[in-house]
Amino acid sequence: MLDNVIIEDGNIPGVALHVEMPTAGLSWSGAAGVVDRDSKIPLTPQHPVRIASNTKTFVAAAILRLWEDGLLDLDSPMAGHLPSEFSAMLRSDGYDPEAITIRHLLTHTSGLFDYGDYNESFELWGRNPKRRWTRGEQLQVAMDWGDAYGVPGEVFRYADTGYILLGEILERVSGKPMGVALRQLVDYEGIDLTSTWLESLEPRPEGVPDRAHQYMGGVDTYTFDPSADLYGGGGLVSTVGDLARFMRGIFTGRVYKRPGTVDTMLSTVPTKREGPAAYGLQGMRDIYRMGIVAVTSGGGITAYCHGGYWGTFAAYVPGFDLAIGFTRNQQAGGIGGPQIIRRVIDLVIEAGYSPIKVRARDLGIPFAGTPGPLNAITDVNGVEVGHTTLIRGVGRLIVGQGPVRTGVTAILPRGKEYAPVFAGWFALNGNGEMTGTTWVDESGFLEGPIMITNTHSVGIVRDAVIAWQADNEYFDPVFRNMWWSLPVVAETYDGFMSDINGFHVTKEHVFSALDSAKGGPVPEGNVGGGTGMMCHGFKGGIGTASRELSMKARSYTLGVLVQANYGLREHLMIAGVPVGREIADLMPDFKSGRPDTGSIIVVVATDAPLLPHQLKRIARRVPLGIAKVGGVGDNGSGDIFIAFSTANPGAAQRSGIAQLQMLPNDMITPLFEATVQATEEAIVNALVTAETMTGINGNTIHALPTDRLKTILRRYNRMKK
């Protein structure tokens, strides 16, 4: 792959890559090409390079460490931490240092003019490549060459100026030179960063080879004085291995003392608009956090990353515990970090690795009852589940184009075999839709798959199911080839995250969900119909759970699948603990629209021999499980549930007398209890497995911070310490 990068782009002298997935026992480094065009010395992964703006992630992490230690308030004005001459310089150009906070600097929402991304800057540095700059001189350049982009907190515009001020603040608050402060606060030694240093202000570590040459066009910048990009916006020298280990350290508890600090790092400052494109990139407002960028791929895989001007790129993909460091020693054009990251993820998937999903029980959350082997609805023999997930586009909503955060989920009671099952349904609150239920009530049978999607795709999904049934002969004709179908299709609303009126779910997507349906583990979180959903103010979506129970020498299984898109934060309860009141921050960041309380769809499957009226009784117990997590059946919520039994095969025969089994009503209570338990756990699984997502207009829903959740449950004595 690395050789191909050089072949595909003849301007790149060399590339290096480090990839590690510790949970899979994988660590790999490689390089291709040369250190510089003249000597032709082979480039290795151990050759350090100037990492430019990748330094911003280090600076942000160090600032957040000071915040953890109580030495800095993120919402305090920067004026209190700057030398008087800097404040005077800012005021002389119309800025108010009292109105710009540390948080504004971290998130590029200060409105400060960017001295770095400016034509005159490059011309000046090119004419004076060996000039030694000071931080104050660079700040003065920003004051002289441009005006504020807007009011602090109202405009996003990527700017090196804010980070050179953060470098100053880091030194003044820590009382140490920036290189020492970064080294100690980030804990280079603890996360095994052996080849990282602040150029010209720290010595090169012993045993580390000399820097690789880096080119800007045809110009070798090796001898350029580092002070042009040294004081916080850039300045570090590192290797691809150190970059990967640093990014993983942020997300695995090795950099920060408190688990919730990562969530703070990933938070945003809502702004009214984005300033002019930075380095030719528009749409940064929707993905930039505090010194780090959050990008979600079309397959729903989220990567946290940052790049550097000279061609470096670092990323961490939590779903795979995958850390990546990359460099090319050519500044512009050709294949870069984002493309390499996508290629690496594709290779990981092709190699058979699946995203890691930590579920509620894995965290140690206590639940009543005994789960099945998979703790999923597919523990009920014969049940199959399939998803089609649609994630594409970022930025402003353009109806018909995107962004898209939606999908469709299929549940087939007896797999691809047409074999109707007894069913019953119930609506706690009817502000929603589940088609086909009139016939379920009348006939007592569910005659096809259950589909779940977004509110405005119910029609296309219903029609597509009929087409799929026709193509797959999934029917029993009444007479010759005459047959009819009333598909069951349910919905919840994802219009705050997705272009819901663009009607992006198509017939092909429905076919894909049905054709891919299978038994075994069920993907949860941001998948299928649950892709764009929110639950109790956190990211929600698909969740599942099951229970095994024995009654008078007979064993039965009951499974639940939910599409959770309901509830207020203040009502959220997990394991009896008021988690919603304990985690009052990380509220949804909606730059357009105001969400209501949403809806929840619940599907219950069992192999216990229950008749339709008994299954309706099962469906009526679902709200008790929802209530345990904090649902109250709000006026704006569509809380609709359906239950089916895979027992009594052949009961729907068109002729003859069916011989049926029925569990006595006096034995049904354990199934009621299992329904409540599995519903509760399925909702919590949806919350735990869902990931932070940004959708239309930059609207963002944060994932439930599981480390903070565990801390809270321990404090309430609901988990072992």
Protein Blocks (a to p, Z undefined) as FASTA:
>chain_A
ZZmmmmmmmmbmbdcdddddfknopacdddedjfbfklopacdfklccdekjmmmmmmmm
mmmmmmmnopacfkbcfklmccfklmmmmmmnopafklpcfklmmnopnopacfklcfkl
mmmmmmmmmbccdfklmmmmmmmmoccfbdehiaccddfklmmmmmmmmmmmnopafklm
mmmmnommlnopabbccehkaccdehiacdddddehjacfklpcfklmmnomgopacdfk
lmmmmmmmmmnopmbmblklmmmmmpccddfbdcddeehighklmmpcehiacdddfkop
acdddddfkopacdddfklopacddddfbfbgcjdfklmmmmmmmmmmmnopacddddfk
lnopacedjddfkopaklpghiacddddddededjddehjaccddddddddfkljbdcdd
ddddddfblcbcdehklmmmmnopafbdcddddfklmmmmmmmmmmmmmmnopacdfbhj
bccdddddddddfklmbcfknopacfklmmmmmmmgcedjddehjehjllmgceehiacd
dddddddddeehiacdddddddddedjfklpcgehiafklmmmghpacdfedjddebjad
dddddfbdcdfklmmmmmmmmmmmmmmnopahiaklccddddddfehehklpcgdjdddd
dddfklmmmmmmmmmmmmmmmmmmmmmmpccdddehhiacddddfklmmmmmmmnopacZ
Z
